[in-house]
Amino acid sequence: MDISERRLVENETIFRDANQEINFLASRVLGQAQTVIPVGFYCECSDRECRERIELTPEEFVKVHSISNQFVIKCGHEVLRIEDIIEDRSNFCIIRKHVMPEDLK
């Protein structure tokens, strides 16, 4: 993997970390309603300038990230040389990274 591909992978991890904070706060505020009320999460694509939001419930967010190399992005933001589309939903796509940043060390 070259330096530019490494940066793409690392950028997605930064957005996922930010979304985990959003998820933590949303889960505390929503309580039981976290299964049905969507929250605006950041697109976890590799474009460090992207600030688009994707709506999914905190429960959906946790389910996607139960597999460490899965991310949630706005459909069309995928970079197929570093990831595969696992699922295409109406408002977001789930992608799976070929390699994670910790695997590159």
Buried (B, 14 or more C-beta within 10 A) or exposed (E): EEEEBBEBBBBBBBBBEEBBEBBEEBBEEBEEEBEEBBBEBBBBBBBEEBEBEBEBBBBBBEEBBEEEBBBBBBBEBBBEEBBEEBEEEEEBBBBBBBBEBEEEE
